[in-house]
């Protein structure tokens, strides 16, 4: 099943405006439950989580900033 360009734009907007803030709050909340690690390990953890959220949505974000390919 493929998404149209317009559907991918709407989904990417929803992911960025709704999903990403929820992910950030959840990540910070879960990591704050643990004892604070050394600063470099904490930095690496937040960098890894910052990259990890986008991997499942790679297809949705691909080509969204480009001109609509279906429009003539």
Residue pairs with C-beta under 8 A, 6 or more apart in sequence:
3 11
3 60
4 70
5 63
5 64
5 68
5 69
5 70
6 68
8 60
8 61
8 62
8 63
8 64
9 64
11 60
12 57
12 60
12 61
12 64
15 57
15 60
15 61
20 53
23 53
27 46
27 49
31 42
31 45
31 46
36 42
37 45
54 61
63 69
